Amino acid sequence: MDFDAYARTAVELVNAPLENLADLRALFGARTWLAERATEKDVTIMRRAQKRLREVFELGTAGEDARAVEALNALLVAHPVQPRISGHDSSSWHMHVTGRGASVSAEYIAGAVWGLSVWLCEHGSSRFGVCADERCRNVYLDTSSNACRRFCSERCATRSHVAAHRARKRAAALQAV
């Protein structure tokens, strides 16, 4: 079972725009069976989960490990998981974590919460991140070797560093006058 992939679904959910059903279907991407079954009710449920998962990332980033665990435990109660063996042919059996409900949102959220919970147990909530670029605020999982990541992407890091460099140059130019 690829727990990291389940944890990444939590990141995808938190960072996704979820204004309407089309946005939700876009989030599902290649998982066409989820997109085909999605409803407006799933959009509402996913938005609520999105907010609660963002809180977990913010707590982890703030060093509030116990509160992040508490929030994840509440999500595990609200979105119980059910392991299931799945396969596309008789030689590729593998485990999936699914929701106990019949809805698309139950399936997706249960996997995301489970993956994020396993990630916390294996790596700690300090490996949850919120992008340091004020214009972005996407969340990420810090996979760096020394837990020093501050940005969700190289693009945000570069944009932020260039802006800081330009601000220092402007300040220096003003002081020289």
N, C-alpha and C positions, 0 to 999 in steps of 0.2 A: 504494500500500500504506500503510495507516494504522499506522505503527510505534508511535504513542502508544497505540493501542487494544491492541496486543500487550503493551506494557509495563504497561498497566493490568490485564491478565489476571494478571500476576505479583503485583500488589498484591492483587487479588481472591483469588488462591490463598493467599497468606501470611496474609491476614486471615480466611479462611474457617474456620469450625469444621468439622473433618473426623473426626467420631467414627464415622460409618457411611456406608453407601451412600446413604441419604436425604440426608445433608449434601452429599455429592458431587453428587448430582443437583440439589440446590438451587443449588450453585455454578454449574452449567452454565446455569441459568435458561432463557432463550429458545432456547438451543442444544439443542433437544429431541433431535436425532439423537445428540448425545453422551450425554445422559442415558439414552436408551433402550439404548445399547450398554455403559454403565458396569457394571463388576463389582467385587466385593470386592477383587480383586487391584489394580484401579485405585486404590482408596482407600489401600491400603498404599503404592503407588508415589507417589501424590500427597502423602501425609504426609511421605515422605522428601524430596521436592522442596521442599515447604513449608519444612522446616527449613533446607535449603541456601539457598533464596532469602532467607529471613529473615537468614541470616548475611551475605549480600551487602548487604542494607539496613543492617545494623548496622555493617559495615565502612565503607560510604559515609558514614554518619552520624558515625563516629569519625574521618573524614578519612584512612582507610587505602585510598586509591585503588588502589595497586598490588595490594594483597591482594584488593580487590573485583574487579579485573580478572582476577586469578588464579582466584578462585572462579567467576566467570562463564565463563571459558575451560574450566574443568573441567566445568561444567554443559553447555556447548556440545558437548563431547566425549561426555558421557554421554547427551545428548538431541539428536542431530544433526537438522538441519532440511532440509527438501526444499521448495523453492518450487514452487508449482503455480498454474496459471491456473484460475480458477473463474468461474462465471457462472450466473445464473438464467434468462437468455434471451440471445439472440445480440447484444444491444446493451449488456450490463452486465458485460463481462469485467473481471476484476480479479485481483490476485495475492493468494495466501494462502501462509503459511508453515505447513507441516505437519511432523509427525514422520515418521520413516522406518518406525516400527513400526506395527502394525495396531491397537494398543490406543488407547482413548480417552485414557488418561493420556499416551501418547506424543504424540498430537496437541496436547493442551492445553499440556503442559510445554514442548514444542519452541517453540511460539509465544510463550509467556511468557518463556522464556530469551532468545530472539532479540530480542523487543521490549525487554527490559531491557538487553541488550547494546547495541542501537542507541541507546537512551536515554543510557546511560553515555557512549558515543562522542560524542553530540551535546551533552550537557549536563553531563557529569561526574558522578562518584558523590556529590559533595557535594549533589546534588539528590535523593538518596535520603534518606528520612526515617523516623524511628521516633517515634511520638507521645510528646511530653514529659509527658503525663499518665500518672503511674505506674499508674493503674488501667486504662489502655487498652492501650498498647504496640502499636497497629496501625501498619502501615507506610503510606507515601504517597510520591508523586512531587511534589516541590516545584516548582510552576509559577508561583510568585510572581515578580514582576519583579526583586526584589533578593535572592532566595535567602534569605529570612529566616523562612520558615515553620517552626513548631515543633510544631504539632499536626495531627492527621489530619483534624480537622473543627472547625467553629465551636463545636459542642456541647462538645467536649473542651476547647477553649481557654477558653470561658466557665466551664465547671465548674472548671477549674484556677485561673483567675483569681479566681473567687468564693471558693474554698477558701483561697487565699493571702491574700485581703483579710480574711476572717474570722479567720484565724490571726494576722494583724498586729493586728487589733482586740482579740483576746483577750490577746495579749502586752502591748499598750499598757494594757489594763485592769488586768492583773496588776501592772504596774510602777507604776500610779497608786495602788495600795492600799498 
